[in-house]
Amino acid sequence: MEGARVVVVGAGAAGLGAARRLLGRGGFGDLRLLEASGRAGGRVRSVRLGHKVIEMGAHWIHGPSSENPIFRLAGEHGLLEESAMSEENQQVEIGGHLVLPSVCYSSGGQVVSPDLLNSMRALFFSLLEETRGFFSGAAEVPVPSVGEYLREAIARQAKEWPEDEETKRLKLAVLSMYLKMECCLSGTHSMDLVALGPFGEYAILPGLDCTFPNGYEGLMDHLKASLPKDVLLFHKVVTSIHWGGSFMETATGRLFPVQVECEDHETFLADHVIITVPLGFLKEHQETLFHPPLPPRKVAAIQRMGFGTNNKIFLEFEQPFWEPDCQAVEVIWEEDSPLAETPADFSLAAAWFQKIGAFVVLHPPERYGHILCAFIAGKEAEFMESLTDAEVLRDLMQMLRRMTGNPHLAPPKNILRSKWHSEPFTRGSYSYVALDSSGDDIDALALPLPEDASDPKALQVLFAGEATHRTFYSTTHGALLSGWREADRLIHLYDGLESQQPAPKL
């Protein structure tokens, strides 16, 4: 049987994983991996700040244990520290939340009591765990969103607090900080946009989250290096995918059902195309990208699913203003409350930085020096992208000087930040299950086309990427697994077809 020709669009974790899996199987040597940018890795992006390696995209291996393929591959290639590989670390259950030794400053220039912080953290995480319980269907979903559920639960709790009004206000401000952090984890502007019912379907793997000492992109480099020369083509911006057709290749006389067109006018004919582009890109381009248009069910899924922005701002200081054992600098605004409405006169320009709940201290200092990494999500993160470095630095230094009570706090010597919403081939960071959406939409996005193919060999357009993995969406391991899933779909398809071939005559 003549080998199938496959085009993979997008060289992130899903695309690299799919290409490597197909090429390793045999019978799929006629493959091209098209990448719109000049680099592989997608939303994994490690850059240098001096001699230090900084993660602009994916930061941690979430749930580094035997079930996580990213962790397994990283271990096989010797990319992790021995401590991260220990059995003890792999068995730690953190519930998806990495709690670091921290100090918390208030907008009044005070250090918040660790006891108050710990009690509010425990309360927030317990309430968040309650939200995950509605997925089982054992209880009726009382409100549409995770945010609304948390607010109502916090309001009930607050009525029972015995402290004075100032302490109660501080407690609410701390809970507001944890909500901001949760927005970063979920990649959303507000937890009010995240559907409550499906929230618990996201699967959390065991293991103490760890990082790559020499950069996450090192793993992508290993995947890329395993590809034969000329398979991966850069600066190939795909502008249209024609499927359900009959396109003749002049040189061979073969007919192909799919034609992929690029911005530079080069075309690629294929039996199958695997689309691994981010959901943000699909939201913006699906109407013009596919010919004929996508089926209504898939279009609806793309429109309903959430895709938000989570950015990072790195500040490199000559000297730390935090203690040596501190791994996070948390910040609260005393007037913040999860129970309060957004003021009518709210201005992004005046208050965008108030969406930052914490600065992570890059650790260990022997490797990174003294670098803080702020996480910021949603509309504020997108607004931050429109500012200059000088403007961002000005606002953050005003904030930190106010928080620490030190008007003479020296500014950092370097600033570096991500701008994922402005990235034309990404348009955000990662997916979440939004209001009026569910895991069924993730499955609908993952369905290959045509949906009504009577002959499985007729499958022409396949979909991978983190937004197509029902339980591991928003993660790098979800992206990789989705790439493997679609590669395996084709492998099993052709294995089945080969088994149906008549035995050769002797």
N, C-alpha and C positions, 0 to 999 in steps of 0.2 A: 504493500500500500504506500502510495506517495506520501511523504511527510507533510504534516500540516504547517502552514505558515502563520506565525503569530506576531502581532504588534502589541507591545505593552506601552501604555501612555503614562508617563510619570515615574521618575527614578527615586522615589522615597522608599521607605521601608517595605511598603506593599509591593511596589513595582520591582524593586531589587529582589525581594523574596520570591515573587512569582517567576521572574526571569531565571533566577538561579535554579529554582526547583524544576522548571521545564527543561532547561539545558542539561541538568544532571540526570534526567530520565532517559534521554536518547529518543530520537524520532522527532525532536522539536528543535533541531539545529538551525532551522530557517526562522530566526527570531530577531526582531529589532526592538530595542528599548528606547523610546523617544522622550527626552527631557527638555522642557522649555527653557530652563536656565542654563548656566554654565557649570553647574555642580550637581553631584548626586547627594541624596540624603533627605531632601524635602524639608520637613519641619524638625529634622535633626540637623543642627548647625553649630559646630564648634568653631570659635574664632580665637585669635590671639590678642591679648591685651598685654603688651610687652612680651615677656617670656611665659606668661600664664595662659592656660587654655580655659576659655569661658564658654558656657552653654547659652546660646541665644534662643534655642528652642527647647526640645526635650531635655530635661535636667536629671531626673532620677530614673532608675529602674524601679518601677512600682511593683512591689510583691516579688522580690528576687528569691525565687524558690524553684524547685524542679519543674513546676507547671508553667513557668514563664520562659518562652523560647528565647527572648532577648537575653535573659540571664544565662541560659544554657549556652548559647552561642558565645557570649562574652567570656564565659568561663573556659570554653574550649579553645578560644583564641588568646587566652592569658591576658585579658584586658582589665581584670579586676584585682583589687587588693585581696590578700589572703583572708583578712578579717571578714570581708564581704562574702566570702565563699564558705564560711564556717556553717556547720549544721545548726548551731545555736541561732545564728542570725536568720537562717532560712525558716526557722520555726516560729519566729516572733510574730504575733498577731497585733497589728497596729490599727486595724479597722480603716485603713486608707488614710490615716492622719498621722504624720510624722511630728511628734512633739519634741521640740528641741529645748535645751537649757536657754532661758531667755531673760531679758529685762524688758519691762513695759513702762513707757513714759506716757504721761497725760499731757493734754494741751495746756494744762496749768503749770507745766514744768516740774511735775512731781513723779517719783517712781511709784508705780501702783503696787500695792501690797501683794506679795506672792500668794498669800492665803486667799485673798479675794479672787485673784486671777485663776488659781487652781480650782476653786469652787465653781466659777462661771464656765471654765473650760469643761469641767466634768458635766455640768448641766447642759451645755450646748451639745456636747457629743452624745449625751444620752437622748436628748430630744431628736438629734439628727438620726440616731439609730432607730428611733420610733418611726421616722418617716420611711425608712427602708422596709418596715414591717407590712406596709399596705400592699406590697406587690404580691404577697402570698394569697391575697383574696380572702383571708380570714376575717378581715374587718372592712366595712364599707369606707371608701375614700371620702373623708368629710369635707375637704376643700380641694380646689383644682391644683394648687401649686405647693411646692415645698416651702417657699417663703411664707405663704399665708398660714400654713400649718405651724411653722416655727413661731410666727408672731403671736398667734392665738395661744400657743402653749406658754410662751414667755409671759404674756399678759396675765395668764392664770397664776403662774409662779410668782410674779412680782407682787400680786395682791397679798401673798403670804409672807413676804419678806418683813422681818421685824425691825430692820435697821432704820436709822434716820434718813430723811429725804436725800441728803447729799450722798450717802453711801448707796442708796437705791439708784440714784442717777448714775453713779460710777459703774455699778453693776450692769446697767443697761448699755452704757457706753462700751464696756468690755464685750458684751454679747454682740453689739453692732460690729466690733472689730472682727469677731469670729465669723460673722456673716460675710464680711468683705473677703476674708480668706477663703470661705467656701465658694464665693463667686469665682475666685481665681482657679480653684480646683475644678469647678464645673465648667469653666470657660464661658461664663454668662455675665450679662450686665447686672442681673438681679435674680435671686432665687425665686422671685415671683414668676419668672419666665420658665422655671423648670417644673415639669409635670410631677405631681406627687405619686400617682399610682404606679408608674413604671420605675420610679427612682431606685427601688431595691433590686431591680434586675441587673444593674451593673455589678459585676463580680469583682470582689476584692481578694487578691491572692495573699497568702502569708509571706512573711519575710520583712526584714528591716530595710527600708528603701536605701539604695546605695547609688553612688555616682561612678563615672569612669575617670580614673586619675589622669589619663591623657586625652580625654575628650570622648563624648558619645559618638562623634563622627568616625572614630577609629573602627567601630563595628561596621558602619556603612562602607568604609574603605575596604574592609575584608570581603564584604558581600560583592562590592564592585570589582575587586581584583580577581574574583573567581570567574568573571564573565570573559568569554573569548574576545579578542580584539575586534573592533568594529561593530559589536552588538549594541553598545550604548552610544547613542548619538546626542550631543548637546545642542542647545540653541534651536531645538525643533519645537516651535510653538504650534500645536495642533489647533487648526481653526475650524475644521469640519470633519465629521465622521459619517460617511455614506454607508448604510447597511441595507440588507435586503435587496442588494443589486446583483448585477452580473457584469463584472468588469474584466475585460480580457487583457492579459499581459502579452504584449506584442512579441517579446523575445521567446516566450515558451508556448504561447497559444493557450495557456491555462486560463480558466475562468475563476474569479474570486468574488465572494459575496460582499466584501467590505473594502472600501477605499478610504484611507486616511490622508487628509490634505493638511499641509503645513503652511505657515505664514510665508515661508520662502518659496512657496509654490511647488515644493517637492511632494510627491505623492507616494504612498505605500499601499500596496494591495495585500490583503490577508484573508485567511479563512476565519480567523478569530482575532478580536482586539480586546485587551483587558484594560479597562479604564481605572486608574488609581488616583485621579486628581482629587484634591480636597473638596469637601462639600461646599465650602465658600465659593470655590471656582464654579462648581456646578450650578449653584444658586444664581450666579451672575451670567453664566453663558449657556445653560442647557438649551435655551430656546433656539440659539443659532448654531450650536455645536452638532446637533444630531439631525440627520436627514435619512428617512422620515423622522418626525418628532418622536420623542419618548412617549410611551403609553401614559394615559392620564393618571393611572395609579402611581407610577414612578415619579411623575411630575409633582403630584400632590405630596408624596413623601419628601421630596427634595424641599418643597416649599414649607412643609410643616416642621421638619426637624430643625433644631437649633444649631447655630454655629457662631460662636462668639470669639472675642479677642482677649487674650491674656498676655500682657507684655511684661518685660523685665527692664529695670534700670540699674545698671552697675555703677557703683561709686567706689573709686579706689583712693584710700586715704594714706597719707604719709604715716600717721600714727592713729591707733584706734582710740575711740572715746568709750569703748565698751570693755568689759572685763575679759581676761584671757579665756575663761571657760564658757563665755556667752556665745551661743550659736544663732540667736535671733534677737532682733531689736523690734519689739512690738510697740505700736502707737495707738492711742485712743484720743478721740475728741470728746471732751466732757459733755458737750451738748448733743452728741449723737445718741440716738435711741432707735431700736428696731420697731418701736411702736409709733414713732413720729412720722408724719407725712413729709414728703420733700417740700421745702419752702417754695412758695410761688416765685420768689425772687432769686432762686438758685442759679448760679452762674458757673459753668464749667471753667471758664477762664480764671475765676477767682478761687475756685475750690476743687479743681480736678485732683490735686494731690491728697485730698482728704479721703480718697477711695483706697489709699495704700494702708493696709492693716499691719504689715510687718516688713522688715528688712531681714533677709537671711544673711548670716555671716558665712562667707565661703570658708570652708574648713578642709584641711588644717591650715593654719597660718603659715607654716613652713613652705607650703606649696603656693598659696595665694597671696601672701602678704596680708593686707588689711582691706578687704573688699566687702561691701554690703551690696546685696541684690534685693531691690524692691520689686514686689509683684503687684500689678494693677490690672483690673479687668473692666470690660464693658465700655460704655461711652467715654468714660474718663481716660481709659487706655487709648482709645482712638483719638481723642482730643490731644493727648500728650504727643502723639505722632506728628501733629501739625506744628508743634513748637520747635524752636531751635534748642541746641544743647545748652546754650547760655541761659535761656528762659527756664528750662527744666531745672538746671542747677540752681538758679536764683530761688525758685519756689521751694525746692527741696531743702536748701540750706536755711531759708526762713523757717521752714517747718521744724527741722532738726534743732536749730538754735532755740526755738520756742519750747520744744519738747524737753530738751536736756537742761533748759534754764541757763545755758551758756551762750551769751550773745557774741562771744569771741571764738566760737568753734571754727576751726580752720576748715576751709572748703577742701573737697577731694582734689587730687592731682589729675584724675582722669574720670571721664564719664563715658559710658557705652550703653546703648539701649536697643531693644528690638522694636520693630514696626510691622507686626504681622498683618495688621489690617490693610496697610498700604502695599503689601506684597501683591503684585498683580496676579500671580499664579496660586495664591493661597487665600487672600481676603479674610484673614482671621486666624485663629489658632486651632480649635478643635470643636467637635460636635457635642451636643447634649440632647436629651429627650425633652423637647419643649412642650408647652401647654398644647392640648389637643393632638399631641403626637404620642407614639408608643413604640415599643419594640417591633411591632408589625411594620412600621414605616422603615425601620432599619432593614428588615427582611425584604421589603418591597424594593428598596434601593439596591439590594444585593442580587436580586433576581436577574439572570441573564436574558438576553433578547435573541430572537423573538420569544415572547412568553408562551405562545401556542405552538411551538415547534414540535411537530409530530416525529420528525427524525432528529434524534439528539445531536447528530453531526451538524445540524443546521444552526446550532447555537453560534451566534456571531459576535455579540457584544456582551462582555462579562464585566462585572464591577467589583472592585476591591478598594481598600483604604479603611482607616479607623472607623469612619462613619457607617461602614457596612458590617461591623461586627456587633452583634446584638448585646453581648455581655461585657466586652472589653473596648467599647467605643471610647474615643479620646486618648487612647494609649498607643505607644509604639508597639507593644506586644500584640495589641489588637490589629494594628495595621499589618504587621508581619504575618500573623495567622490568616488574615483575610487574603493576602497574596498567595500564601500556600494553598488556601481553600480553592481559589480559582484555578491555580495551576493543577491541583489534584483533580478538579472537575474535568479538565481537558485530558489529563493523563488517563483517568478512569474511562472517559468516553472512548478514547482510541484503543485502550486495552480491550474494552468490550467489543469494539468493531473488529479488532484483529481476531478475537476469539470466535467471531461469527464467520470469518473467511473460510471457504472450503479448503480442506487439506490439500496440499500440493500432490499432483500425480507422481508416482514413482516411476 
